[in-house]
Amino acid sequence: MGKKIRMGMVGGGEGAFIGAIHRMAASLDGEIELVAGCFSSNPERGRSSGEKLGLNPERVYQSYEQMFLEESQRPVDERIEFVSVVTPNDLHLPVSFAALRAGFHVLSDKPAACTLEETLALKNEVVRSGYLYGLTHTYAAYPLATQARAILARGELGKVRRVTVAYPQGWLALAGDSSGSKQASWRTDPTRSGESGCFADIGTHAHHLVEFFTGQRISEVCADLQSVVDQRALDDDGAALFKLDQGARGTLTASQACGGEGNNLNISVYCEHGSLFWEQESPNQLQLKRRGEPVALLKAGADCGYLDDEVRALCRTPQGHPEGYIEAFANIYRDFAAQVRCRRQEQPIKESSVVGDIDAGVRAMAFVRGALESSRASSSWVALSPYWE
């Protein structure tokens, strides 16, 4: 395997839910080592976070600018090789820009930036810099999501006709929830979240899953977004009709105001000769329905011979030993680490289906922009391709 890939992290200090998830995922396969970080805008909190993580105090920085400057001056075989960006949305763009310009690869939480324009600017910088850039669209990295993609790509069920995807959550269902946690407060603040709330936060996950499963692009959208909770500045609920670029139709709903729901992302793809269904809360099962046949229930497991080789490679345990959220995140980190290793050794980059790229980030924000414009125009149809072409 060689020396571990060296990672720096921006964000994810004490009290941040997603930072710990990223660190667990990055360490799971033993290929990545966290060696530096700027964990908080609060110097004391950042210092304390680094201390608890056992980092060298000299490599716990007070700002990401300081980290990139000082790390770039270290010997090549000692400095960080990539940056994990786990901040609120408003910092995704400046941190990614600064990292790329300092000579570091970037793996960022989604969305890539707060707006479509920012994301297009980031794409230009990724292309200009030549460094690797990835997005953590976690749900595509579950083994059975990849199996569904493979089944559809082979045409086993015939032509895709209709897709339904829903992502209901309930954690922002009440007015008091907006200030109930650090995670909620920034997600409902336009200055930190961006031009959209729910649709940018979880609608982009649903959008990405549709394109990941089908291998097609959402080309047009007709949407109705709203703020269910009074005086909330950003959308917390919405629904959209969409068209895929090869003729299929679909519906996408995303809401954070569905009281009682947890994280119930689910998707159905209906084709000529059958359909499939997958849900994130039961990720180790994939329902496969062929016309005139009993429902088949595929299960995840490294020993499941009926799964594709690339799918079994995403599984770490035999069938019946549940894997989930951390392992899906870890699949992204493992694949990104493999790409960084190829770059380190000046070898061809290994393609990965589970690491989102900057083009996926652009299409996601084009979807958000199109949904917002459609909703403001009485749910008229909006073409998305002009945004990314």
N, C-alpha and C positions, 0 to 999 in steps of 0.2 A: 504493500500500500504506500510505503514511503512516509515522509514526514507529514504530519497533519496540516490541513489547510488552516491558515491563521485568520481569525475573524475579529473584526471590531464591531461594536454595537452602538447605535445612537438611539437613545430612549430606553424604555423598559426597566426603569429603576424601581425602587420600593413602591408598592401600591399599584403598579401597572400590571394588569392581568396578562396581556399578550406577550410582554417581554419574557416572562418565565416560560411560557409555552414555546417561544422561539428557541430559548436556550436549551430546554429539554430536547427539543427536536433536533437541534444542531449537534448535540452531543451523543445522540442515541446510537449511531453507527460507528462512533470512534474515529471519524475521519476529519472532524473539525475541532479546533481548539479556540475558545474565546480568550484573547490575549490583551484586549484593550477595549475601552468604552468611554462614552460620555452619556451617562445614564439619566441625567436630569438637568434641567435648567437651574435647579437649586443646587449650588455647589456642595452643601453639606449632605443633602440627600444623595447626590451622585457619589460623593466620597464614601458614604456609608454603604451604598449599594455595591461599589467595587470591592470594599473590604469584605463584605459578606460573601462575595463571589470568589474571594481568594486571589484577586488580581494584584500584580505589582502596583503599589501606589503611584509610581512614576508614570503608569500607563492608564490611569484613571483621570480623565481630562475634564476641565470645567466648561469647555465648549467643543463643538464638533470641528470648528475651524482650527482650534489648537491641536486637536487630535490628528487631523489630516496633515497639518504642517509638520508636527514632530514625528509622526509615524513615517512620513515620506523621507525623512532625514536619517532614519535608521537603516542598517544594512539590509540588502534585499532579502536575505534569508531569515530576517528577524521581523520586519515590518508586517503589518496586517496586509492580507491579500484581497479581502473583500469586506464590505460594510453591510451589516444587517440594519435596515431602517425600520424601527418599530415605534415611531412617534405618532402623534395626531396628524391628520391630513395636511395641515398647513405647513408642516416641515418636510413633507416628502420631497417636494421639488427642490428647495434650497440645499437640503442635505445631499440628495442624489447628485445634483449639479456639482457641488463642492467635492464630493468623493470622486466623481469621474474626472474632474479637472485636476485632482491631486494624484491621479493614477491608480485608483482602486476600483475593482468591480463592485457592483451594487445588487443586493437582493432586498427588495422593498415590500412592505405591506401594501395592499391595495387600498384605495385607488392610487394610480401613479402620481397624481397631483390633484389639486382642488378643482381645476376647470379643464375643459378641452384645450384651450389655448396654451395653458401651462404644460399639458401633456404632450402637445405637438412640439413645443419648445424643448422639452426633455428628450423626445425622440431625436430631434436634430443633434442634441448634445451626445446622445448614445452613439449615433452613427458617426459623428465627428471624432469622438474619442477612441472608438474601436474597442472599448472595454465591455465586458459582459454586463448585462442588466436582466434581472429577473423579478417577477411578481409572485407573491405567495397566494394564488387562488387555491386554497387548501383542498376544496372538495373534489377537484379534478384528480387529486393525488391518491384518493382511495382506490384500492385494487379493483373493485367491481365497477367503479365509474369508468376505469380504463377498459375493462372487459366489455361494458356496454358500447363504448366507442368502437372497439374492434368489431363487434358483431354488426353494428350498423355500417361500418366502413366496408365490410365484406359483402354487404347487400343481402345478408341471410334472411332478412325480413322484407326485402323489397324496398321500394322507394319510400322515403319519409313523406308522410302526408300532414301530420299534425303533431305539435309539441305543446304540452302544458307543464309549466313550471311554477311552483309556489314557494314562497319563503316567508311564512308567518312567524313573528316573534311577539312576545308580550311584555318585554321588560320596560317599555316606554309608554305603557297604556294609560298612565295617569299623569296629571300635570306635575305632581311632586317628584315623579321619576326623573325629570330632566335635571334636577339638582341633587339627585340621590346618590350619585357617585361621580368620580372623576371621569369615568368612561362616558357617562351620559351627558355630562355638562358640555364637553367639547363637541360631541356629536350633534348637539342641537344648537350650536353656536355658528352662524354663517361665517364669522371671521376665522374659524378654525376648521370647520368641516368642509366648507366650500359652498357651491351654489345649490347643492341638494343634500338632503339628510338621508332618509331611508333608501332612496333609489341609488344614491352613490355608495352607501355603506353596505347594504345587502342586495339591492337590485343588481349591482354589478356582478355579484357572485352568481345570481340566477342567470344573468345574461351570458356570463362566461361558460356556465354549465351547458346551456343550450348549444352554444357554438362548439364546445368540446365534444359533446356527445355526437352531434350530427355531422361535424366537419364542415358545416355551412356557416354563412354569415347572416346575421340579422340585418336586413337591408332597409326596412321601413318600419315605422312604429306609430301607433295611435294610442295615446295615453291619457289617463285621468289621475292626477296626483293631488293629494290634499294633506292638510294638517288637521287631524282629527281632534287633537288636544288643543283647546283654546289658547291663543296667544303664543303658540309654538311657531318659531320663525321659519322652520324648514319642514318639508314634507315628512310625514311619519307613516304614510299609507299611500298605496297606489296600485294601479292595474294598467296593463297595456296589451293591446293586440299587436302582433308583429308578423312580418313576412320574412321568410328566408330566401336567400338569393337563388335557390333552385326550385322555388315555387311553393314550398310548404307554408302552412300558416300555423300560428300559435298564440298562446296567451301566457302572460307573465304577471304574477301578482307578488308584491312585496310589502310587508307591513310590520311595524314595530309596535303597533297599538292593538294587537289581538290578545286581550287578556287571557292568561292561562297557558299560552303557548310558550315553548322553550326555544328550540332552534330547528323548526320543522321544515327544512328545505327538502323538497321532493320534486321529481321530474318523471313524466311519462312521455314516451316517444311512440307514436302510432304510425305503422307502415302498411304496405299492401297486404302482407301475409302474416302479420303479427305485431306485437308491441312489447315494450319492456318498461319496467317501473323500478325506480331506485329512490330511497330516502335516506337522508343523512343520519337520522336518529336510529336507523337499523342498517348501518353501512355495510355489514358483512353479508347481505342478502341482495340478490338481484332477481326480480320476477321476470320471467321470459314466457310470453304467451303467444303460441303459434296457433293459427286458425285450425280448428278441428282437433286440437291436441290438448292434453291436460296441461295445467300451468306448471312450468318448470321453475324450481327455486335453486338458483346457483348460489353457492356459498364460497367465501374467501378462505384461502389456506394455501400454504406453500406446497402442500402435498396433493392439491386438487388437480389431477391430470387433465380435467376437461377445460381448465383455464389456459389462456394463451401464455407462452413463456414469459413475455414481458409483464404479464399480470402477476404470475407467481413470483417474479423477482421483486414485486412491490410488497409481498407478504413476508412476514418474519416468523410466523408460527404455523403449526399444522391446523387443519380445519377444526373448529370447535373451540379454539383459543382466541377470544375476541381481540381484535385490534381496532384502533379508532383514530381519534383526532390527532394525538401526538404522533402516531406512526405516519399518518397522512402528511403532516407537516414535515416529518423526518424524510419522507420520500423526496420532497422538494429540495431540502437541504443536501441530501446525499447526491442527487443529480446535479445540483449546482456546484457542489464541491468537485464532482467529477469533471465538470467543464473547466473549473478553475485549475484543476490539476493538469488537464490537457494543455491549457494555455501556459502553465508554468513549464511544462516539458516541451513546449513548442510542437505539439501534436494537433491533428485535426480535432475540432470540438465534437464531443458526443452529443447528438441531438437528444432532447428530452421532451416528451409529450406533457409532462406534469409541471414543468417550470413555465409560468406565463412569461411572455416577452413584451417588449414595449409596444408592439403592434396590437397585442391584445389589450394593453392599457389604453391605447388611443381609441380602439373600437368601443371599449367600455364607457369611456367618457363621452364619445359620440352618441352612444345610446342614452346616457343621462341627459345630454343636451337636447337630443331629439324628443325625449319624453317630456322634458320641461316645456319646450316650445309647442309641442302638440297640446299639452294640457292647457297652456295659456291661450291657445287658439281654438278653444271649444272642441278639443280632441280630434283635430284634423290629422290626416296622415302626413308624416314627415319622412323624407328620404334621408338615410344616414350616410350613404356612400360619399356624398360631396364633402363630408366632414373629414374623411380619412384618405381620400384619393389625392 
